[in-house]
């Protein structure tokens, strides 16, 4: 059976492992490397689907755990699936809910069968197994689904991570067997292993022996340094099939995106751009800017003089600072819009640099202008 999710490699950059390609889904074909905005509750905070379409989003994320709790997967299924429920006509990826179970839920008890825990909102007892997670995702109806995994802390002990990797591999196989819609939904496996090279290799071997539509690297961007992340990517990404998408989960800072691309990653996601936007912080070509600060009260320039997004063409720092200062939601909409545009435009520039075989030079320029060249640009 042909997978509904396919990867087409267009070009490899001459000097690096970076890949220019496209990912084909039931709801369109989208260029990679790509950044995917996160819509936890079937909405990217403060952004409409029309906004996301306008700034060039191809695939967005929704959260299985949160949608399972509210409104429930059966309501979404009754609506015709997530695409119809949220009026989004392009790609959707759902995570398995595993990260939220391990980061939000209370009183977790991990067993071979799955995870027993209490709802972080109501305290209700719940159980999530690999099969249950896949069936919820089947009902939600995204193009891409993630396997249930355990995401252990990066600095957990070797013995714990070894056992966790083995269990995640068994869960992945069970989830693949439980998948009810393989002709319309692609399922990705998740490589774990924290910072242990041999465990990452074992996890990759286990998962690539199974016929997943794509492969993701989990357990990063959880407190480790950019150098440690780059080290894990350097020996993990080459173990993943070249003919399938490679997805680095939870990474959305400019330096993280650049390091990921240089190591051959195709897909990224993160709540970072909208989360910091809600705190009055924006990404600009000159680095982060905290627009809510008092010094911008009389600043009638755009957020970023190098940006051509709708926000920078129409609104000033002073106005946006005022909106945030008086708790007007429109201010957060403007900072969120700009941050997402900034990252999507950065990925567009990265794709062009791969095409032109000047990725390293471009990344060094971004690193210098943004201000992370002393740390994030090591090894460029």
DOBA-578753 format. One record per residue: x, y, z of N, C-alpha, C in turn. Coordinates in steps of 0.05 Angstrom, whole numbers, plus 5000, padded with zeros to 4 digits. Layout:
N
  n_c1  n_c2  n_c3  ca_c1  ca_c2  ca_c3  c_c1  c_c2  c_c3
     X     Y     Z      X      Y      Z     X     Y     Z
...
//
This chain:
380
  n_c1  n_c2  n_c3  ca_c1  ca_c2  ca_c3  c_c1  c_c2  c_c3
  5017  4976  5000   5000   5000   5000  5018  5025  5000
  5012  5044  4983   5027   5069   4981  5020  5087  5005
  5040  5097  5018   5035   5114   5041  5022  5141  5032
  5003  5151  5048   4991   5177   5041  5010  5200  5046
  5033  5195  5060   5053   5215   5065  5079  5207  5051
  5088  5224  5033   5112   5217   5017  5131  5241  5018
  5157  5234  5016   5178   5255   5015  5192  5254  4989
  5195  5277  4977   5209   5279   4951  5234  5297  4955
  5258  5285  4952   5282   5300   4955  5288  5315  4929
  5291  5341  4931   5297   5357   4907  5327  5362  4904
  5340  5368  4927   5369   5374   4925  5381  5372  4953
  5406  5363  4953   5423   5365   4977  5443  5388  4974
  5445  5404  4995   5464   5426   4994  5493  5416  4991
  5508  5429  4975   5535   5419   4967  5553  5415  4991
  5552  5433  5011   5572   5434   5032  5562  5422  5059
  5537  5416  5060   5526   5407   5086  5507  5383  5081
  5494  5374  5102   5474   5352   5099  5446  5363  5096
  5444  5389  5091   5417   5401   5088  5403  5391  5063
  5376  5387  5066   5360   5376   5044  5338  5396  5036
  5335  5399  5011   5312   5414   5000  5294  5393  4988
  5268  5395  4996   5250   5375   4986  5221  5384  4989
  5203  5365  4988   5175   5371   4992  5162  5346  5005
  5142  5352  5021   5126   5330   5033  5098  5330  5021
  5090  5307  5012   5064   5304   4999  5044  5292  5018
  5022  5306  5023   5001   5297   5041  4974  5296  5027
  4954  5285  5039   4927   5285   5027  4916  5313  5025
  4927  5333  5038   4917   5360   5037  4937  5380  5025
  4954  5369  5008   4973   5387   4993  5001  5378  4995
  5018  5391  4979   5046   5386   4978  5061  5411  4988
  5080  5408  5007   5091   5431   5020  5122  5429  5020
  5136  5452  5016   5165   5451   5014  5178  5447  5041
  5201  5433  5040   5217   5429   5064  5246  5438  5059
  5261  5447  5080   5254   5447   5108  5231  5466  5115
  5214  5458  5134   5191   5474   5141  5188  5476  5171
  5176  5499  5180   5168   5503   5207  5138  5501  5209
  5128  5486  5229   5099   5481   5232  5089  5495  5257
  5072  5515  5254   5060   5528   5278  5044  5508  5295
  5043  5512  5321   5029   5494   5339  5001  5505  5346
  4981  5489  5341   4953   5496   5349  4943  5476  5369
  4951  5479  5394   4945   5459   5415  4916  5450  5415
  4898  5469  5417   4869   5463   5419  4855  5466  5393
  4867  5458  5371   4856   5461   5344  4854  5490  5336
  4872  5506  5347   4875   5534   5338  4903  5544  5346
  4916  5558  5328   4941   5571   5335  4934  5597  5349
  4943  5600  5373   4932   5622   5391  4933  5649  5377
  4910  5662  5377   4904   5689   5366  4904  5690  5335
  4910  5667  5322   4912   5667   5293  4889  5653  5280
  4877  5664  5259   4857   5650   5244  4869  5633  5223
  4855  5613  5213   4865   5597   5190  4872  5615  5166
  4857  5636  5162   4863   5654   5140  4890  5668  5144
  4896  5676  5169   4921   5688   5176  4944  5668  5169
  4941  5644  5178   4962   5624   5174  4966  5618  5144
  4944  5618  5129   4946   5614   5100  4962  5637  5088
  4956  5661  5097   4968   5685   5085  4998  5686  5090
  5007  5677  5113   5036   5678   5119  5051  5654  5109
  5037  5635  5096   5051   5613   5083  5053  5587  5099
  5037  5583  5119   5038   5558   5134  5029  5535  5117
  5043  5513  5118   5035   5489   5103  5022  5468  5120
  5035  5461  5142   5025   5441   5161  5025  5454  5188
  5003  5450  5203   5002   5459   5231  4997  5435  5249
  5003  5439  5275   5000   5417   5294  4975  5421  5311
  4964  5399  5320   4943   5399   5340  4951  5378  5361
  4940  5381  5385   4949   5364   5408  4929  5343  5415
  4937  5318  5413   4919   5296   5418  4909  5295  5447
  4927  5300  5466   4920   5299   5494  4898  5319  5500
  4902  5344  5492   4883   5365   5499  4856  5361  5484
  4857  5353  5459   4833   5349   5444  4818  5324  5453
  4832  5304  5464   4819   5281   5476  4803  5289  5500
  4814  5307  5517   4800   5317   5540  4778  5336  5534
  4783  5354  5515   4764   5375   5507  4768  5382  5478
  4748  5378  5460   4721   5371   5465  4716  5341  5465
  4736  5325  5460   4733   5296   5457  4735  5289  5427
  4749  5267  5422   4754   5259   5394  4729  5252  5379
  4708  5243  5393   4683   5236   5379  4669  5261  5368
  4671  5283  5382   4658   5308   5372  4673  5317  5347
  4700  5315  5347   4715   5323   5324  4709  5305  5301
  4707  5279  5306   4700   5260   5285  4672  5266  5273
  4653  5272  5291   4626   5279   5282  4626  5303  5264
  4644  5322  5269   4646   5346   5253  4659  5341  5226
  4670  5317  5222   4683   5311   5197  4713  5310  5198
  4724  5311  5223   4753   5311   5226  4763  5339  5232
  4789  5341  5240   4800   5366   5247  4800  5387  5225
  4804  5379  5200   4805   5398   5178  4778  5414  5177
  4756  5399  5178   4730   5412   5176  4724  5426  5203
  4731  5414  5225   4724   5425   5251  4737  5453  5254
  4762  5456  5245   4776   5482   5249  4778  5498  5223
  4766  5488  5202   4766   5503   5176  4794  5508  5166
  4810  5487  5166   4838   5488   5156  4841  5468  5133
  4848  5478  5109   4848   5461   5085  4875  5450  5078
  4896  5456  5094   4923   5446   5088  4929  5423  5108
  4955  5418  5111   4963   5394   5127  4959  5398  5157
  4954  5376  5171   4953   5375   5200  4969  5352  5210
  4984  5356  5231   4999   5335   5246  4989  5335  5274
  4983  5312  5285   4977   5310   5314  4999  5295  5328
  5007  5305  5352   5025   5289   5368  5009  5267  5382
  5022  5250  5396   5009   5227   5408  4996  5233  5435
  5003  5256  5446   4994   5262   5473  5014  5253  5495
  5034  5237  5487   5053   5227   5506  5068  5248  5521
  5077  5269  5507   5093   5290   5520  5077  5304  5541
  5051  5309  5535   5034   5322   5555  5028  5304  5579
  5025  5279  5574   5020   5260   5596  5044  5261  5615
  5068  5262  5604   5092   5261   5621  5099  5288  5632
  5090  5310  5620   5097   5337   5630  5075  5350  5646
  5049  5344  5640   5027   5358   5653  5012  5340  5673
  5007  5315  5665   4990   5298   5681  5001  5292  5709
  4984  5285  5727   4991   5280   5755  4992  5250  5761
  5009  5243  5780   5010   5216   5791  5011  5195  5768
  5032  5197  5752   5035   5178   5730  5045  5151  5740
  5035  5130  5726   5044   5103   5731  5049  5090  5704
  5074  5088  5696   5081   5077   5670  5083  5046  5672
  5068  5033  5656   5068   5004   5655  5073  4995  5626
  5077  4969  5622   5080   4959   5595  5055  4964  5578
  5032  4963  5591   5007   4967   5576  5003  4995  5567
  5012  5015  5583   5009   5043   5577  5014  5060  5601
  5001  5083  5603   5005   5102   5625  4979  5107  5639
  4979  5103  5665   4957   5110   5682  4964  5138  5694
  4945  5156  5694   4951   5183   5705  4925  5197  5711
  4927  5221  5723   4904   5237   5729  4904  5262  5710
  4881  5268  5700   4876   5292   5684  4887  5316  5699
  4904  5332  5686   4915   5356   5699  4895  5377  5705
  4871  5375  5692   4850   5395   5697  4830  5387  5718
  4820  5362  5716   4799   5353   5734  4808  5333  5755
  4831  5321  5752   4840   5301   5770  4829  5273  5764
  4813  5271  5743   4800   5246   5736  4822  5225  5728
  4817  5200  5735   4836   5179   5728  4832  5172  5698
  4855  5170  5685   4855   5164   5656  4876  5144  5650
  4874  5132  5626   4894   5112   5617  4898  5116  5587
  4923  5117  5580   4931   5120   5552  4950  5098  5544
  4942  5082  5524   4959   5061   5514  4967  5068  5485
  4986  5054  5474   4993   5059   5446  4969  5057  5427
  4953  5036  5432   4930   5032   5415  4909  5054  5419
  4905  5062  5444   4886   5084   5449  4894  5110  5436
  4920  5117  5438   4930   5141   5426  4925  5141  5396
  4931  5119  5383   4927   5117   5354  4898  5119  5346
  4880  5106  5362   4852   5107   5355  4841  5135  5359
  4851  5150  5379   4842   5178   5382  4851  5194  5358
  4876  5190  5349   4886   5205   5326  4871  5197  5300
  4865  5171  5298   4849   5163   5275  4822  5178  5274
  4810  5182  5297   4784   5196   5298  4788  5226  5293
  4810  5237  5303   4815   5266   5298  4820  5272  5268
  4832  5253  5254   4834   5254   5225  4856  5271  5214
  4880  5275  5227   4901   5290   5215  4914  5275  5192
  4931  5289  5177   4946   5276   5156  4969  5259  5167
  4982  5270  5188   5005   5256   5201  4999  5252  5230
  5004  5228  5240   5000   5221   5268  5027  5212  5280
  5030  5216  5306   5054   5208   5320  5049  5184  5338
  5069  5167  5340   5067   5144   5358  5068  5152  5387
  5056  5137  5405   5059   5142   5433  5087  5134  5442
  5101  5152  5456   5128   5146   5465  5130  5158  5493
  5152  5150  5507   5159   5164   5532  5182  5182  5525
  5180  5207  5535   5202   5226   5531  5217  5230  5557
  5237  5214  5562   5251   5217   5588  5268  5242  5589
  5274  5253  5612   5291   5276   5615  5318  5271  5602
  5330  5292  5590   5355   5288   5575  5377  5278  5593
  5377  5286  5619   5398   5278   5637  5390  5255  5656
  5371  5239  5647   5363   5216   5663  5385  5195  5661
  5384  5175  5679   5405   5155   5681  5405  5137  5656
  5427  5125  5650   5430   5107   5627  5411  5084  5629
  5409  5071  5653   5392   5048   5656  5363  5055  5651
  5355  5078  5662   5327   5086   5658  5321  5091  5628
  5338  5105  5615   5334   5112   5587  5335  5086  5570
  5352  5067  5577   5354   5042   5562  5327  5028  5563
  5315  5025  5587   5290   5012   5590  5267  5027  5576
  5269  5054  5578   5248   5071   5565  5249  5068  5535
  5272  5068  5523   5275   5064   5494  5263  5038  5485
  5269  5017  5500   5259   4990   5493  5228  4990  5494
  5217  5002  5514   5188   5003   5517  5176  5021  5494
  5188  5043  5489   5178   5060   5467  5178  5045  5440
  5198  5029  5436   5199   5013   5411  5177  4993  5410
  5171  4980  5432   5149   4961   5433  5122  4975  5430
  5119  4999  5442   5095   5014   5439  5091  5023  5409
  5114  5030  5396   5112   5039   5368  5101  5016  5351
  5111  4992  5355   5101   4969   5339  5072  4964  5344
  5064  4966  5369   5036   4962   5376  5018  4983  5363
  5027  5008  5364   5012   5030   5352  5009  5027  5322
  5030  5017  5309   5030   5013   5280  5009  4992  5273
  5008  4971  5289   4988   4949   5284  4960  4959  5289
  4956  4979  5307   4930   4988   5314  4919  5009  5294
  4936  5019  5277   4929   5041   5258  4907  5032  5239
  4884  5046  5240   4861   5037   5225  4858  5050  5197
  4873  5072  5192   4870   5087   5167  4896  5091  5152
  4911  5070  5147   4938   5073   5135  4937  5084  5107
  4914  5084  5094   4912   5094   5066  4906  5124  5066
  4898  5136  5088   4892   5165   5089  4908  5180  5110
  4921  5166  5128   4937   5179   5149  4964  5165  5152
  4985  5182  5153   5012   5171   5157  5020  5171  5186
  5033  5150  5195   5042   5148   5223  5073  5150  5224
  5083  5167  5242   5111   5171   5245  5120  5157  5271
  5145  5145  5270   5158   5135   5294  5175  5157  5306
  5181  5154  5333   5196   5174   5347  5221  5162  5359
  5244  5171  5351   5270   5161   5361  5276  5176  5387
  5281  5160  5408   5288   5171   5434  5316  5160  5441
  5325  5166  5466   5351   5157   5475  5367  5178  5489
  5354  5201  5495   5367   5223   5510  5394  5230  5496
  5416  5232  5512   5442   5239   5501  5461  5215  5498
  5450  5191  5498   5466   5167   5496  5467  5157  5467
  5491  5157  5455   5494   5150   5427  5484  5122  5421
  5492  5102  5437   5485   5075   5431  5454  5071  5434
  5441  5086  5452   5413   5083   5456  5397  5096  5433
  5407  5119  5424   5396   5131   5400  5398  5113  5376
  5421  5100  5373   5425   5081   5351  5406  5057  5353
  5403  5047  5378   5384   5025   5382  5356  5033  5375
  5348  5056  5384   5321   5066   5379  5316  5069  5349
  5336  5080  5335   5333   5084   5306  5332  5058  5292
  5348  5038  5300   5346   5011   5288  5319  4999  5292
  5309  5001  5316   5283   4989   5322  5261  5001  5304
  5261  5027  5302   5239   5041   5288  5241  5039  5258
  5266  5040  5248   5269   5039   5219  5264  5011  5208
  5263  4991  5226   5257   4964   5218  5226  4961  5213
  5212  4982  5222   5183   4982   5218  5176  5002  5196
  5154  4998  5183   5147   5014   5159  5131  5039  5167
  5144  5058  5180   5131   5083   5186  5133  5102  5162
  5114  5120  5161   5113   5140   5139  5135  5161  5141
  5144  5165  5166   5166   5184   5171  5177  5179  5198
  5199  5193  5204   5213   5189   5230  5219  5216  5243
  5214  5217  5269   5220   5241   5284  5241  5235  5305
  5254  5257  5314   5274   5255   5335  5262  5270  5359
  5256  5256  5380   5245   5267   5404  5265  5269  5427
  5256  5281  5449   5274   5282   5472  5295  5303  5471
  5292  5323  5452   5311   5345   5451  5296  5371  5456
  5311  5392  5459   5299   5418   5467  5284  5416  5493
  5297  5401  5512   5285   5396   5538  5305  5405  5560
  5322  5424  5554   5340   5434   5574  5370  5430  5568
  5376  5414  5547   5403   5410   5540  5414  5434  5524
  5440  5437  5522   5451   5460   5507  5449  5455  5477
  5453  5477  5462   5452   5474   5433  5475  5456  5423
  5497  5456  5437   5520   5439   5430  5512  5410  5434
  5499  5404  5456   5490   5376   5461  5469  5367  5441
  5451  5385  5434   5431   5379   5414  5444  5373  5387
  5462  5389  5379   5476   5385   5353  5491  5359  5353
  5503  5351  5376   5518   5326   5377  5499  5302  5373
  5475  5303  5386   5456   5281   5383  5446  5280  5354
  5441  5303  5342   5432   5303   5314  5453  5293  5295
  5479  5298  5302   5501   5290   5284  5502  5259  5281
  5495  5245  5302   5497   5215   5299  5470  5202  5297
  5448  5217  5300   5421   5205   5298  5409  5208  5270
  5409  5233  5260   5396   5238   5234  5407  5220  5212
  5433  5214  5209   5442   5197   5188  5431  5168  5189
  5420  5161  5212   5408   5134   5215  5380  5132  5204
  5368  5154  5197   5340   5155   5188  5339  5152  5157
  5319  5140  5147   5317   5135   5118  5318  5162  5102
  5332  5162  5080   5334   5186   5064  5308  5191  5048
  5292  5171  5044   5269   5174   5027  5243  5180  5043
  5247  5187  5069   5224   5193   5085  5229  5219  5101
  5208  5232  5109   5211   5258   5124  5225  5253  5151
  5241  5273  5158   5255   5273   5184  5246  5298  5200
  5236  5293  5223   5222   5313   5239  5235  5316  5266
  5244  5340  5273   5256   5346   5299  5235  5360  5316
  5226  5347  5337   5203   5356   5352  5211  5378  5373
  5194  5399  5374   5196   5418   5396  5218  5439  5392
  5227  5444  5368   5248   5463   5363  5238  5486  5346
  5241  5511  5356   5231   5534   5341  5247  5560  5344
  5270  5559  5356   5287   5582   5357  5304  5584  5332
  5311  5607  5323   5327   5609   5298  5352  5592  5298
  5367  5592  5321   5391   5576   5322  5385  5546  5321
  5363  5538  5334   5355   5510   5334  5347  5501  5306
  5332  5518  5292   5323   5511   5265  5348  5509  5246
  5366  5527  5249   5390   5527   5232  5406  5502  5237
  5411  5496  5262   5427   5472   5269  5413  5447  5259
  5386  5446  5261   5372   5423   5252  5374  5419  5222
  5370  5441  5207   5372   5440   5178  5400  5431  5169
  5420  5441  5182   5448   5434   5175  5453  5404  5180
  5437  5392  5197   5440   5363   5203  5419  5346  5188
  5406  5358  5168   5389   5342   5150  5360  5339  5159
  5350  5356  5177   5323   5355   5187  5304  5370  5167
  5280  5359  5163   5261   5370   5144  5238  5385  5157
  5230  5378  5182   5206   5388   5194  5212  5396  5223
  5200  5419  5232   5203   5429   5259  5177  5439  5269
  5173  5439  5295   5150   5453   5308  5158  5463  5335
  5144  5483  5345   5149   5493   5371  5127  5514  5379
  5121  5516  5404   5103   5536   5414  5117  5563  5419
  5144  5563  5416   5160   5587   5423  5150  5613  5411
  5145  5614  5384   5139   5640   5373  5113  5653  5384
  5093  5636  5389   5068   5647   5400  5070  5651  5430
  5085  5634  5444   5088   5637   5473  5102  5663  5480
  5125  5668  5468   5139   5693   5474  5123  5717  5464
  5108  5714  5443   5091   5736   5433  5071  5745  5454
  5061  5726  5470   5041   5733   5490  5055  5748  5514
  5081  5746  5515   5096   5761   5536  5108  5787  5525
  5100  5794  5500   5109   5819   5489  5137  5818  5477
  5146  5794  5469   5172   5791   5457  5170  5782  5428
  5186  5795  5411   5185   5788   5383  5213  5781  5372
  5213  5765  5351   5238   5758   5337  5242  5778  5315
  5265  5788  5312   5271   5807   5290  5298  5799  5277
  5304  5810  5255   5329   5804   5241  5353  5814  5257
  5348  5830  5278   5370   5840   5295  5370  5827  5323
  5354  5806  5326   5352   5792   5351  5325  5796  5364
  5322  5785  5388   5296   5788   5403  5292  5817  5412
  5267  5825  5412   5260   5852   5421  5236  5850  5440
  5238  5861  5463   5216   5861   5483  5200  5887  5479
  5180  5885  5462   5166   5910   5454  5149  5921  5476
  5143  5906  5497   5127   5917   5519  5143  5935  5537
  5169  5936  5533   5186   5953   5550  5179  5983  5546
  5182  5999  5567   5175   6027   5567  5190  6043  5546
  5214  6035  5540   5230   6051   5521  5219  6052  5493
  5199  6035  5487   5187   6035   5460  5161  6051  5460
  5154  6065  5481   5129   6080   5483  5128  6102  5462
  5151  6113  5454   5151   6135   5434  5165  6126  5408
  5167  6100  5404   5181   6089   5380  5161  6082  5359
  5161  6099  5338   5141   6096   5317  5152  6082  5292
  5171  6064  5296   5183   6048   5275  5170  6020  5277
  5173  6004  5255   5162   5977   5256  5177  5959  5275
  5166  5936  5281   5180   5916   5298  5207  5909  5286
  5208  5906  5260   5233   5898   5246  5234  5913  5220
  5255  5929  5217   5257   5945   5193  5265  5929  5168
  5271  5903  5172   5278   5885   5150  5254  5867  5143
  5232  5870  5156   5210   5851   5153  5187  5864  5137
  5175  5849  5118   5154   5859   5102  5127  5847  5109
  5124  5836  5133   5099   5824   5141  5077  5845  5144
  5053  5837  5146   5030   5855   5149  5033  5873  5173
  5043  5862  5195   5046   5877   5220  5067  5899  5216
  5090  5892  5205   5112   5912   5203  5105  5933  5182
  5088  5927  5163   5080   5946   5143  5059  5966  5153
  5045  5959  5175   5022   5975   5183  5022  5985  5212
  5039  5974  5229   5037   5982   5257  5064  5988  5269
  5065  6004  5290   5090   6012   5302  5094  5999  5329
  5119  6000  5338   5126   5989   5364  5110  6003  5386
  5107  6030  5384   5093   6045   5404  5064  6036  5406
  5051  6031  5383   5023   6023   5384  5020  5995  5395
  5038  5977  5387   5036   5949   5396  5042  5948  5426
  5062  5964  5435   5068   5965   5464  5043  5975  5479
  5030  5995  5468   5005   6006   5481  4984  5984  5484
  4980  5969  5462   4959   5948   5463  4966  5927  5484
  4991  5919  5486   4999   5899   5506  4996  5910  5534
  5004  5935  5537   5004   5949   5563  4975  5950  5574
  4955  5953  5556   4927   5956   5566  4912  5929  5562
  4928  5907  5557   4916   5880   5556  4896  5877  5533
  4901  5890  5511   4884   5886   5487  4894  5861  5472
  4876  5843  5466   4884   5818   5452  4896  5824  5425
  4888  5845  5412   4898   5851   5385  4929  5855  5386
  4940  5865  5408   4969   5867   5410  4983  5840  5408
  4971  5820  5422   4983   5794   5422  4979  5781  5395
  4957  5787  5382   4953   5777   5354  4976  5788  5336
  4982  5814  5339   5002   5825   5321  5030  5814  5327
  5037  5810  5352   5064   5798   5358  5065  5769  5350
  5043  5755  5353   5042   5727   5344  5045  5724  5314
  5030  5741  5300   5030   5741   5271  5059  5746  5261
  5071  5767  5273   5099   5774   5264  5118  5751  5270
  5117  5739  5294   5136   5718   5301  5134  5694  5282
  5109  5686  5277   5105   5663   5259  5114  5670  5231
  5108  5694  5221   5118   5702   5195  5148  5702  5194
  5161  5712  5215   5190   5713   5217  5202  5685  5213
  5192  5665  5227   5203   5638   5225  5196  5625  5198
  5172  5629  5188   5165   5618   5162  5182  5631  5139
  5187  5657  5142   5203   5670   5122  5232  5661  5124
  5242  5657  5149   5269   5646   5153  5272  5619  5139
  5252  5602  5142   5254   5576   5128  5253  5579  5098
  5238  5598  5088   5238   5603   5059  5266  5612  5050
  5279  5629  5065   5306   5638   5059  5325  5615  5060
  5322  5597  5079   5339   5574   5082  5336  5556  5058
  5311  5552  5049   5307   5535   5025  5321  5547  5001
  5320  5573  4998   5333   5586   4975  5363  5584  4977
  5374  5586  5002   5403   5583   5006  5412  5555  4999
  5396  5534  5005   5403   5507   4997  5403  5505  4967
  5384  5517  4955   5382   5516   4925  5407  5530  4913
  5416  5551  4926   5439   5566   4915  5466  5556  4925
  5466  5535  4942   5491   5524   4953  5507  5545  4969
  5493  5562  4983   5507   5581   5001  5495  5581  5029
  5487  5558  5039   5473   5556   5064  5490  5565  5088
  5515  5556  5088   5533   5563   5110  5536  5593  5113
  5541  5606  5090   5544   5635   5090  5518  5649  5100
  5495  5639  5091   5470   5651   5099  5466  5647  5129
  5471  5623  5139   5467   5617   5167  5486  5634  5185
  5510  5638  5176   5529   5654   5191  5520  5683  5192
  5508  5693  5171   5498   5720   5170  5474  5723  5190
  5456  5703  5189   5433   5704   5207  5443  5703  5236
  5462  5685  5242   5472   5682   5269  5485  5708  5279
  5500  5721  5262   5513   5746   5270  5492  5768  5275
  5473  5771  5257   5453   5792   5259  5434  5787  5283
  5428  5762  5287   5409   5755   5309  5423  5756  5336
  5449  5750  5336   5465   5752   5361  5471  5726  5374
  5468  5703  5360   5474   5678   5373  5499  5665  5360
  5515  5681  5346   5538   5669   5332  5559  5659  5351
  5560  5668  5376   5580   5658   5395  5573  5630  5406
  5548  5623  5405   5539   5597   5415  5525  5580  5394
  5503  5590  5384   5486   5574   5366  5499  5568  5339
  5519  5583  5331   5530   5579   5304  5555  5562  5304
  5562  5550  5327   5585   5533   5327  5583  5511  5307
  5605  5508  5291   5605   5487   5272  5594  5494  5245
  5584  5518  5241   5573   5526   5215  5594  5525  5193
//
